[in-house]
Amino acid sequence: MCLQWDLVCKRAYLKDLTQTILIVGVMFGAMICTTLADKFGRKPIFLFSQWAMIVVGVANAFAPNYYVFAVFRFFTGVFQQVIVACTNSVCIGYVEKQPQLFVSAITLLVHT
């Protein structure tokens, strides 16, 4: 990828920018996840995000240039955060009040 898209020398900063774009996507995912989950329900949003993550992941592998790759990385971050947040909320909903902190910690640990 680095040689294919000429990410060496003067354009080497684009490698690090890709990770930043992913993290910005995670931030946007965190902001929109709660609104969408409250409006449409956690399970439909979770399932949509799972399928969208598959589509975006495959599209990422076949990105023709860096800019398309960066856009797909952004959406990877968005859907990744939605999946983590919805999974955490659904898992907490299945347990009694006392072990919710433990279940939340385990759920988040699995996603890291």
Secondary structure, 3 states (H helix, E strand, C coil): CCCCCCCCHHHCHHHHHHHHHHHHHHHHHHHHHHHHHHHHCHHHHHHHHHHHHHHHHHHHHCCCCHHHHHHHHHHHHHHHHHHHHHHHHHHHHCCCCCCHHHHHHHHHHHCC
